[in-house]
Amino acid sequence: MLILSRRPEESIIIADTITVKVVSIEKGVVKLGIDAPHNIRVLRSELVRAVEDSNKEASSGHDESLLQQLVQKLKL
């Protein structure tokens, strides 16, 4: 992991196409501005983890016998 120090209004450039700028620092919160091409998804990591956890929970609640019955029906 690369760790950099930046002040407000300073930025970094990633792979010539993504710019991350420190917009402000207030009360221990850093606000970042991210300029990236439209084809690059920029997601907050806590939201990605929440969706992954939700997907795991949804898929683990199924009765194994029901899945086996479905497999048998699809084989016909």
C-alpha positions as CSV (number, residue, x, y, z in Angstrom):
1,M,0.0,0.0,0.0
2,L,1.3,3.4,-0.9
3,I,0.7,6.1,1.7
4,L,0.9,9.8,0.7
5,S,0.4,13.0,2.6
6,R,-1.7,15.6,0.8
7,R,-3.0,19.0,1.8
8,P,-6.4,20.5,0.8
9,E,-6.5,21.2,-3.0
10,E,-3.6,18.8,-3.6
11,S,-4.2,15.7,-5.7
12,I,-2.7,12.5,-7.0
13,I,-3.1,10.9,-10.4
14,I,-3.6,7.2,-10.9
15,A,-2.8,5.6,-14.3
16,D,-3.0,8.9,-16.2
17,T,-6.9,8.8,-16.1
18,I,-7.9,9.1,-12.4
19,T,-7.4,12.1,-10.3
20,V,-8.0,12.1,-6.5
21,K,-8.1,15.5,-4.9
22,V,-8.3,16.5,-1.3
23,V,-11.3,18.9,-1.3
24,S,-11.3,19.6,2.5
25,I,-10.4,18.4,5.9
26,E,-12.9,19.2,8.6
27,K,-13.3,17.8,12.1
28,G,-11.2,14.7,11.3
29,V,-13.1,14.0,8.1
30,V,-11.3,14.1,4.7
31,K,-13.5,14.9,1.7
32,L,-12.1,13.6,-1.6
33,G,-13.0,14.5,-5.1
34,I,-12.5,11.7,-7.7
35,D,-12.3,12.4,-11.4
36,A,-12.4,9.2,-13.4
37,P,-13.6,8.1,-16.8
38,H,-17.3,7.0,-16.9
39,N,-16.3,3.3,-17.6
40,I,-14.4,3.1,-14.3
41,R,-16.6,2.3,-11.3
42,V,-15.8,4.2,-8.1
43,L,-17.5,2.6,-5.1
44,R,-17.2,3.0,-1.3
45,S,-15.7,-0.1,0.1
46,E,-18.2,-0.3,3.0
47,L,-21.1,-0.5,0.5
48,V,-19.3,-3.2,-1.5
49,R,-18.9,-5.2,1.7
50,A,-22.5,-4.7,2.7
51,V,-23.7,-6.0,-0.6
52,E,-21.4,-9.0,-0.5
53,D,-22.6,-9.8,3.1
54,S,-26.2,-9.5,2.0
55,N,-25.6,-11.8,-1.0
56,K,-23.9,-14.4,1.2
57,E,-26.8,-14.3,3.7
58,A,-29.4,-14.6,1.0
59,S,-27.7,-17.6,-0.6
60,S,-27.0,-19.5,2.6
61,G,-30.6,-19.6,3.8
62,H,-31.8,-22.2,1.3
63,D,-32.7,-25.7,2.2
64,E,-30.3,-28.2,0.5
65,S,-33.2,-30.6,-0.3
66,L,-35.0,-27.9,-2.3
67,L,-32.0,-27.3,-4.4
68,Q,-31.6,-31.0,-5.1
69,Q,-35.3,-31.1,-6.2
70,L,-34.7,-28.2,-8.5
71,V,-31.6,-29.9,-10.0
72,Q,-33.6,-33.1,-10.6
73,K,-36.4,-31.2,-12.4
74,L,-33.9,-29.4,-14.6
75,K,-32.4,-32.7,-15.7
76,L,-35.7,-33.8,-17.2
